[in-house]
Amino acid sequence: MIGELGHFALALGCILALAQAVLPLLGAHRHDARLMALASPLAGAQLIAIASAFGALLWAFAVNDTTISNVVLNSHSAKPLIYKFSGAWGNHEGSMVLWVLILALCGGAVAAFGRDLPSALQARVIGILGLIAAGFLGFIIFTSNPFERVWPPPMDGQGLNPLLQDLGLALHPPMLYLGYVGYAVTFAFAVAALLEGRVDAAWGRWVRPWSLAAWSFLTLGIALGSWWAYYELGWGGYWFWDPVENASLLPWLIGAALLHSSIVVEKRESLKIWTVLLAILAFAMSLLGTFLVRSGVLNSVHAFANDPARGVFILGLLMAYVAGALALFAWRAPRLGGTGVFAPISREGGLVLNNLLLCSITAVVLVGTLWPMFADILFGAKISVGAPFFNAATAPLAIPLVAAMAVGPLLAWKRADLAGALQRLWWVGALAVAAAFLTLLIAGYHVWPALGFAAAAWLIAGAAADILDRIAAFRRPSQAWNRARGLPRAAWGGAVAHAGMGVMFAGLAGMGLATDALVELKPGQSTRLAGYEWRLESIRDVQGPNWSSRRATITVLDGGQVVTVLTPEKRFFPVGRMNTTEAAIHTNALRDLYAVLGDERDGGGVVRLHHNPLAPWIWFGAGIMALGGGLSLSDRRIRVSAPSRKAAPAPA
Amino acid sequence: MTRKKRRLYILLLCGLGLGSATALTLTAFQDNLVFFRSPSDIMREAPPANRAFRLGGLVEAGSLERGTGADGKPTANFRVTDGAHVIRVSYAGVLPDLFREGQGVVTLGMMQPDGIFRAREVLARHDETYMPPEVADALKRAGHWNPAQGAAPPPAEWNTAPRRGG
């Protein structure tokens, strides 16, 4: 019964979304205030319908309703409740429902907080959001019904893939979707602006918080996924340039470009056409990511159930939305000419450079990700593009980007003095060079880690220099405190996000110096790695709630002192007959000790041991970047003029 | 600055960005494309030395042995087959959880002069019923499996090829 209600709610949501798409857009076109006024109530009604459907799905998982095939395939009664819930969106159908729920939440937020938007613009934005929702609801209803029944019902479900029974991964999809769907809103604003034929500073003030929120959530989502891969897959790495990882990186890169160019629209009423194009592209990349993950066209570790019909449907949606928006862009964009004029050396110029480099990186990653597919279709060649390609092709673009990241914020709007800015950064540059030399001195000849640490020092100290400059800490130290308090949050947010990027680079550079060892040990034997003594104590059987495992006990000693006891495991889940490797990690924030248990042979076991300097800083840095986004989002100027601060539904 | 001049600058910049992205992509492609080869491909044409490629097929049933490499590291040795030919593989590392004899596998590494493929990575999949598409394709090309006729036959029947050195 609950299942049918959920299915009905989805269908109702689809109809409401269609109405939400057609009526307000028609109203805005005809200047009919009554039709336009329908936008907000329809968005609210659609939100209620989708929320009911999602509630029904959660209920079915919570009570383990085995007459619903989705529950049978992805859940089991002997599973902690939190993973029953996360199982609801840990599969294709359920995650699509979560996707449209977040979209409906965004629509509801535009309806609720957008009252001071021009009514035609608001009606158009909500209408476009309805159009997107209708497409995806149709996709769910026609190809991936989450409430499909099975008869006769089996005794119990088949269990969730044990790799996915994890808190980090329970949060990973919602964060990622908040990001993806946030770009649906900037897309809707871009299309609405094209329909209106007008982009102004007020439009920029609205687009900016949405792109900030989407980018911050996407940052967190990607970081969670990478962290999960690090501790759960037990490969010792954190980023594999897997096609699906790239699929989430593409909208992140374009989103970062959008975030920066919307500042220019807001402050200087320039780069308008470009910003509208970026908003369209950011959503196109989000849709492309969805398509790549769901259709299985790319060979990836992320194996959602692959169904060609779904791929074709999403490809159709992608083509319809993106091609439609681009056609509209080609037709209407020339009307949106900018008014602000600026010199090449200026804050705007710096942001153009930022956009140019970010888009170039995006292009490189996009080509590398899609090329295997095209090579297969066009030449029948089975090839793959791996980490070496992406590292070689993106690094030359990332270096000038990082170099400009510290300089840009010190440039004045309109026309700036580059020599002056560089002069104020001399100590930052000295620190970066010192960091590089120190790395080479301590760790030996490792070029990339040395560059990484130089980038880290450059970015962190550069962010500090930016803040010190703004509060005039050296020129008028007595007023520095007051000026710091008066500094807009957006300025703090930008500096914090740039510094977070620096922290992440420190982590990446540290991982560049990671060492590992693969050894066969018998109980009582030990090995040395990175100055530590690792002693295998025993390998025993352990019983868990829904798994049994072989657990190794490894004592790590430093000069005879016990540092920690690591217990890597190989778990077996009888439901679903799956093995998983549980890596054991001990961190002290400066380095991770990481152990993986391999196969056992004559009384002993093969273990892989890693020493990962600064590894946690990668995710810590991503967290700081997201925090910077949040700080900018809480800026008073954004709050007052564009009361969409609650746009981002749940806090991280 | 006039509008016209600015437009020229922007076009130049875009050209520069596009050009550098293209150049970087092409140079990186030259060195870093990884080709997929089945055991039959390798028998037909010796792969270039010193260049990594991906070898895929089915892990021959009963072929997995534990050994110790020349550098004292524990290795896993197994054979990969596409029904027509067999290649010996040596991997120093922890095999992924979903590695099974008789199932599809994709490995990344280089061919050694002694005819053993030294794998640097053995690729894991999240799903044990999943058959890597390249492997499915290699099996079809070797003429041993038509996916239209159902699942792959049991691996014991695959090992019809004369074994090389093992």
Contacts between the chains, C-beta under 8 A, distances in Angstrom:
chain1	res1	chain2	res2	distance
A	161	B	126	6.5
A	161	B	127	7.7
A	163	B	126	6.3
A	233	B	124	7.5
A	234	B	94	7.5
A	235	B	124	8.0
A	299	B	132	6.7
A	299	B	133	6.1
A	299	B	134	7.3
A	301	B	123	7.9
A	301	B	124	6.9
A	301	B	125	6.5
A	301	B	126	5.9
A	302	B	126	7.0
A	303	B	125	6.3
A	303	B	126	4.9
A	303	B	127	4.4
A	303	B	130	5.3
A	341	B	1	6.5
A	341	B	3	7.5
A	341	B	6	6.9
A	343	B	1	6.3
A	344	B	9	6.2
A	352	B	10	7.6
A	352	B	13	6.8
A	353	B	13	7.9
A	356	B	13	5.7
A	356	B	14	7.1
A	356	B	16	7.6
A	356	B	17	4.3
A	357	B	17	7.1
A	359	B	17	6.5
A	360	B	17	4.6
A	360	B	18	7.4
A	360	B	20	6.3
A	360	B	21	4.0
A	361	B	21	7.8
A	363	B	18	7.4
A	363	B	21	4.6
A	363	B	25	7.8
A	364	B	21	5.3
A	364	B	24	6.1
A	364	B	25	5.3
A	364	B	28	8.0
A	367	B	25	5.3
A	368	B	25	7.1
A	368	B	28	7.9
A	371	B	29	7.6
A	381	B	35	7.3
A	382	B	35	7.1
A	382	B	36	3.6
A	382	B	134	4.7
A	382	B	137	6.7
A	383	B	33	5.2
A	383	B	34	6.3
A	383	B	35	5.3
A	383	B	36	6.5
A	384	B	33	7.9
A	384	B	34	4.7
A	384	B	36	6.9
A	384	B	54	6.2
A	385	B	29	7.8
A	385	B	32	7.0
A	385	B	33	6.4
A	385	B	34	7.0
A	386	B	32	6.9
A	386	B	34	5.5
A	386	B	108	7.5
A	388	B	28	7.9
A	388	B	31	7.4
A	388	B	32	4.4
A	389	B	28	4.9
A	389	B	29	6.8
A	389	B	32	3.8
A	389	B	33	7.2
A	390	B	28	8.0
A	392	B	24	7.7
A	392	B	27	7.6
A	392	B	28	4.2
A	392	B	31	7.1
A	392	B	32	6.2
A	393	B	24	4.6
A	393	B	25	5.6
A	393	B	27	7.9
A	393	B	28	3.9
A	394	B	24	8.0
A	396	B	20	7.6
A	396	B	24	5.8
A	397	B	20	7.1
A	397	B	21	7.2
A	397	B	24	6.8
A	518	B	73	5.1
A	518	B	74	6.5
A	518	B	92	5.9
A	518	B	93	6.1
A	518	B	94	7.4
A	519	B	73	7.4
A	519	B	74	7.2
A	520	B	68	7.7
A	520	B	74	4.3
A	570	B	97	7.7
A	578	B	97	7.5
A	578	B	128	7.4
A	579	B	97	4.2
A	579	B	98	7.6
A	580	B	97	5.7
A	581	B	94	7.3
A	581	B	96	8.0
A	581	B	97	5.6
A	596	B	94	5.6
A	597	B	94	7.8
A	598	B	74	7.6
A	598	B	93	7.8
A	598	B	94	3.6
A	598	B	95	7.1
A	599	B	66	7.0
A	599	B	76	7.5
A	599	B	94	7.5
A	599	B	95	6.9
A	601	B	66	5.2
A	601	B	74	7.6
A	606	B	74	4.7
A	606	B	94	6.5
A	608	B	93	6.9
A	608	B	94	5.1
